[in-house]
Amino acid sequence: MELSKRMHEQMSPILLIVGFFVAWEALCRGFGVSDLVLPKPSEIVVTLVKQFHGLLPHLIQTVYTTMVGFALGLLVGVLIGGLIGTSRLAYNSAYPLLIGFSSIPKVAIIPILVVWFGAGTVPAVLTSLIICFFPIVVNVATGLATHRARA
C-alpha cells in the first residue's frame, strides 16, 4: 500500500506536466490556432531539433554565464552572509539594507549593467550573480544568527 502511494506521489507531477502539453496540443489543433499566435508543442520540438546547430553556441554561452555568475554569487553570498550572521551588530545593521536592496526589481538593474559594462558576458554574469546573491546572503545570515541565538 505504501509503495502505491509513493508511486502515485512521484507520478502525479509528471502526469500533470504531460497532461498540460497534451491539452495545449489538442486545443491548438481543435481550435485551429495559427502557429504564429501560439505554436503547438510538437512544432516547438521540431523547430528546436532543426535549429539546434544554430542554438548550440548560444546555449553554451548562457550556461557558462549562468554558472559563473552562480559560483561567484555563492562565494560572495556565503562570505558576506557569514560575516553578517556571526555579528549581532552587523546583522542588525546590514540585514534591513539587504532586504531593501533585494526588493529592487532585477529587470531595473540589468539596463544599468549594460550601460556600465556594455552588452556581453560581464552584465550576464553580474545578472546571474545578483539574482542568486541575495537569497544566499539572507539565508546564510539568518541561519547563523539563529544558531548564534540558540547557543
C-alpha positions in Angstrom: 0.0 0.0 0.0 2.8 2.4 0.9 4.6 1.7 -2.4 1.5 2.5 -4.4 1.1 5.8 -2.5 4.7 6.8 -3.1 4.5 5.9 -6.7 1.3 8.0 -7.1 3.1 11.0 -5.4 6.0 10.6 -7.8 3.9 10.2 -10.9 1.4 13.0 -10.2 3.7 15.9 -11.2 4.8 14.0 -14.4 1.3 13.3 -15.4 0.2 16.9 -14.8 3.0 18.2 -17.0 2.3 15.7 -19.7 -1.4 16.4 -19.5 -0.7 20.1 -19.8 1.2 19.7 -23.0 -1.3 17.2 -24.4 -4.1 19.7 -23.7 -2.1 22.5 -25.2 -1.6 20.5 -28.4 -5.2 19.3 -28.6 -6.6 22.8 -28.0 -4.4 24.3 -30.7 -5.4 21.6 -33.2 -9.0 21.6 -32.2 -9.5 25.4 -32.5 -7.1 25.7 -35.5 -4.9 28.2 -33.7 -2.2 29.6 -36.0 1.4 28.7 -35.2 2.2 32.4 -35.3 -0.3 33.1 -32.5 0.5 30.0 -30.3 2.7 27.3 -31.7 1.9 23.7 -30.8 4.4 21.9 -28.5 5.1 19.5 -31.3 6.1 22.4 -33.6 8.3 23.8 -30.9 10.2 20.5 -30.6 10.5 20.1 -34.4 11.9 23.7 -34.7 14.3 23.1 -31.8 15.7 19.9 -33.4 16.0 21.6 -36.8 17.7 24.7 -35.4 19.8 23.1 -32.7 23.1 23.7 -34.6 22.4 27.4 -34.6 21.2 27.4 -31.0 24.1 25.4 -29.5 26.6 28.3 -29.3 24.0 30.5 -27.5 23.1 27.6 -25.2 26.8 27.1 -24.2 27.2 30.9 -23.6 24.1 31.0 -21.5 25.1 28.0 -19.4 28.6 29.5 -19.0 27.4 32.9 -17.8 24.8 31.4 -15.5 27.2 29.0 -13.9 30.0 31.6 -13.5 27.5 34.1 -12.0 26.1 31.5 -9.7 29.5 30.4 -8.5 30.5 34.0 -7.8 27.2 34.7 -6.1 27.6 31.6 -4.0 31.1 32.5 -3.0 30.4 36.2 -2.2 27.0 35.4 -0.7 28.3 32.8 1.7 31.2 35.1 2.8 29.0 38.2 3.3 26.2 36.1 4.9 28.8 34.6 7.2 30.1 38.0 8.3 26.6 39.3 8.8 25.3 36.2 10.6 28.2 36.0 13.1 27.9 39.5 14.4 24.7 40.8 16.1 25.7 44.4 15.2 26.4 43.5 11.5 23.1 41.6 11.4 21.0 44.4 12.8 22.7 47.0 10.6 23.1 45.2 7.3 20.1 42.8 7.2 17.4 45.6 6.7 19.7 47.1 4.0 20.0 43.7 2.2 16.2 43.2 2.3 15.7 46.7 0.9 18.2 46.2 -2.0 16.8 42.8 -2.8 13.4 44.3 -3.3 14.7 46.3 -6.3 13.4 44.6 -9.4 16.3 42.8 -11.2 14.9 43.9 -14.5 15.6 47.5 -13.5 19.2 46.8 -12.7 20.1 45.0 -16.0 20.0 48.1 -18.2 22.3 49.9 -15.8 24.8 47.0 -16.0 24.6 47.1 -19.8 25.3 50.8 -19.8 28.2 50.4 -17.4 29.8 47.2 -18.9 28.4 47.0 -22.5 26.4 44.2 -23.9 28.1 40.8 -23.5 29.3 38.3 -20.9 30.0 40.7 -18.0 26.5 42.0 -17.5 25.1 38.5 -18.0 27.4 37.1 -15.3 26.6 40.0 -13.0 22.8 39.5 -13.5 23.2 35.8 -12.5 25.3 36.8 -9.5 22.7 39.4 -8.4 19.8 37.0 -8.7 21.4 34.3 -6.5 23.3 36.6 -4.2 20.5 38.0 -2.0 18.8 34.7 -1.2 22.2 33.1 -0.3 23.2 36.1 1.9 19.9 36.3 3.7 19.7 32.5 4.3 23.3 32.1 5.5 23.0 35.2 7.8 19.6 34.1 9.2 20.9 30.5 9.7 24.0 31.7 11.5 22.1 34.3 13.6 19.5 31.7 14.6 22.2 29.3 15.6 24.1 32.0 17.5 20.9 33.0 19.4 20.3 29.3 20.4 23.9 28.8 21.6 
